[in-house]
Amino acid sequence: MSLLKKIDIAEAGKPVSSKCAAEKLIAGDPDFLTWAFDDTGNGQIRTGIWEATPGENHSIKGETFEFCHLLEGVIDVTEEGQPTRRFKKGDSFIMKPGYRGVWKTIETVRKIYVIVA
């Protein structure tokens, strides 16, 4: 088994479809698709590609750290007590443990993610 893995949606297989949890939904009716690439088996590190259609929801990281790199789309992210930040295709950002805010998808977004619990 190789320890080098390319993140390529063409090699990912069928995505898992989901909806925003009702208690997190603010506006819209976003659809989510997740192509999971890797999981340490104990859930501590997860990588993949995630897609969301327009909508707005609460984003709460709890004890997790997340790195995001946008492949497509436009989003507004507002951390509690901070000004709104806009991210678009090509941008990268992190959300640290304890992050709480609002994620608003303006144009369907697709991102590469790395989550560390």
SULRAKA-V281926 format. One record per helix or strand of 3 or more residues. SS is the DSSP state (A for helix, B for strand). FROM is the first residue (numbers start at 0). TO is the last residue. If there is no record, write none. Layout:
SS | FROM | TO
SS | FROM | TO
This chain:
A | 8 | 10
B | 15 | 18
B | 24 | 27
B | 30 | 38
B | 44 | 51
B | 54 | 59
B | 64 | 78
B | 84 | 87
B | 91 | 94
B | 99 | 115
